[in-house]
Amino acid sequence: MTQNSGTGSSGRGVAAGLQVISNVAVIALCVLVGWLALSRLSPGAAPAAAAPIYQVGETMDPVGDVDFAAAPATLLIVIREDCRFCQDSIPFYRQLSDARIKQPGSGVRLVVASTDVSESLASFLKSKEIRVDHISNVQAGDLKVPGTPALLLIDRSGKVAKVWRGRLAERQQKEVLLTLGLVPAE
């Protein structure tokens, strides 16, 4: 004689219920992931906040004791000694320095701003034969420059006239020299 305890059919019912619940949960999760992906990719979605950088026409924040009115134009070079792209840019900065010395009437002043200690940076620049008019020590976050190197051309009124970021390609280097009215060293 076989006895039916009744647990076999109720066990199958519980397993089937759990299967339905897990299927619904997986479907809900897929819908949520799809919605998140579409909301990030849709044209109306708010873009991720980009690091702030000065825009052309914007008034430059104070940079130490630099008086932008003291020259028709100031090229602010924001660098750090430990920045790989700054190191890669040394030959261009030397070319820029040399070109400016050959054109003393250019009216362009070269100013370096860095979070590095000014004395250490002065020694570093001298060892690389880069001559600048002034070195200003700034604190991290003082300037809207999210990374180094960066070049900002500031006019006499303290307005940003041009911005270049990162290690510049040869075409951009020529643009800087032309913008400053300096003839590239041949």
Residue pairs with C-beta under 8 A, 6 or more apart in sequence:
39 45
51 146
51 147
52 144
52 146
53 144
53 145
53 146
53 150
53 163
53 165
54 60
54 143
54 144
54 145
54 152
54 160
54 163
55 160
55 163
56 160
56 161
56 162
56 163
57 159
57 160
58 159
58 160
59 158
59 159
59 160
60 68
60 76
60 152
60 154
60 158
60 159
60 160
61 142
61 143
61 144
63 76
63 111
63 113
63 136
63 138
63 142
63 143
64 113
64 136
64 137
64 138
65 136
66 74
66 76
66 111
66 113
66 134
66 136
68 74
68 154
68 155
68 156
68 157
68 158
69 156
69 157
69 158
70 109
71 107
71 108
71 109
71 156
72 107
72 108
72 155
72 156
73 107
73 108
73 109
73 153
73 154
73 155
73 156
73 161
73 180
74 108
74 109
74 110
74 111
74 153
74 154
75 96
75 108
75 109
75 110
75 111
75 151
75 152
75 153
75 154
75 176
75 180
76 111
76 112
76 113
76 151
76 152
76 153
76 154
77 93
77 110
77 111
77 112
77 113
77 132
77 149
77 150
77 151
78 112
78 113
78 114
78 143
78 145
78 148
78 149
78 150
78 151
78 152
79 86
79 89
79 93
79 112
79 114
79 121
79 148
79 149
80 86
80 114
80 115
80 116
80 148
81 114
81 116
81 120
81 121
81 124
83 148
83 149
85 148
85 149
85 166
85 167
86 148
86 149
88 167
89 149
89 167
89 168
90 128
90 130
92 168
92 173
93 128
93 130
94 128
94 129
94 130
95 173
95 177
95 184
95 185
96 110
96 176
96 177
96 180
96 182
97 110
97 129
97 130
97 131
97 132
98 185
99 177
99 180
99 182
99 183
99 184
99 185
100 106
100 108
100 110
100 180
100 182
101 131
102 182
102 183
102 185
103 181
103 182
103 183
106 180
106 181
106 182
107 181
108 180
108 181
108 182
109 133
109 134
110 131
110 132
110 133
110 134
111 132
111 133
111 134
111 135
111 136
112 121
112 125
112 132
112 134
112 135
112 136
113 135
113 136
113 137
113 138
113 143
114 121
114 135
114 136
114 137
114 138
114 148
115 137
115 138
115 139
115 140
116 124
116 137
117 137
118 135
118 136
118 137
121 135
121 137
122 135
125 131
125 132
125 135
145 152
147 165
147 166
149 165
149 166
149 167
150 163
150 164
150 165
150 166
151 162
151 163
151 164
151 165
151 168
151 176
152 160
152 162
152 163
152 164
153 160
153 161
153 162
153 163
153 179
153 180
154 160
154 161
155 161
162 179
164 172
164 175
164 176
168 176
173 184
174 184
177 183
177 184
